[in-house]
């Protein structure tokens, strides 16, 4: 059945945009059924591959956030990622901040409104607070992205929100 309403058309456009971008930066994305109960409806990470289910995905922007988790994971461990990458891994808490900032940089790169990723239903209700900080150039997690070698200080030439690379070595 072909979707014709404006909301569905916009969602399809965003999904295509995100999948194309992620393919370009080296993150594998596949469409397929996500049958288990996942942290973000319609999305799962399976062995480093981001799988989305168009029928159960609630917010297309969540694709970029989950991709951020893959992107900031050490290259040698990406293929080991399964399910909710934050479950029972307190040592990865900093990577959550890095993944959020990575997805913000992706929004800027793609020329889309960051509210698409930082929507009211995400980030434990703190999406608006995060966006307010980012708008005021308070980039929580930026030292981690710099330490990972993915960007430079925003005050430097070609610094954040520009990324020098989209995947962590």
C-alpha angles and dihedrals in degrees: 000000000000118000114228107166119105096244093054091045091052092047091050090049092051093047091051091047093050095045091049092049093047091048089052093052094045105259113132114228127182133182114228145119117305100198102165125080103265134187091250114032114249095013135093138161113224117181091333094311118118111224121192130189110208090201096058102027108116101186122023090204088068086073090069093047094052090044087055089062090054092046096053095046116101108265094240091056101042094093089055095060114117134170118327101007092200097057113117092345107111090167088068095057092105090053089063089063091045091049091051092050091044089055090048089053089049090054090053092046091050094043094236130136109268088223087077088069099027096051127162093259095055139072094035089293093306099108093107091048091051091049091049090053092047091048088054091049092250097140106188107202097022094121087058094052089048091048089049088056094240100118144355133243110293089240091061126085108277089005128148132351081038112078121217087203133002098213128057116237 
